[in-house]
Amino acid sequence: MVSISIKLYGVLKMESTSANKFRENMKGYVEQVVKRHEPLKVTHRSGEDFVIISAEDWEREQETLHVLQNNDLLKQIADSLDTHAKKSGYLPTDRELNEIAGI
């Protein structure tokens, strides 16, 4: 199993609202979630809370989960980080860099 340390710079504090307030202001809350890229927790009296998240953010989270569950990909990332830290990676020629950059 591959181990990669991930530095967390802060803990996401999710805004929350009641189901009734969400229902009354659904359009505004949805626009806020999409614009700010921040999820919204909707609380329900029964205790069955749910979270609203934009489709773009959901897709990004799914991609992250896929990467984190793929040990081969995590090993490639860890190897790449190690190579980068040692400054021992492949150095492309100027011609290759120009080709990559489309020059």
Secondary structure, DSSP 4 states (H G I P E B T S, - for coil): --------------EEEEHHHHHHTHHHHHHHHHHHT--EEEE-TTS--EEE--HHHHHHHHHHHHHHH-HHHHHHHHHHHHHHHHT-S----HHHHHHHHT-
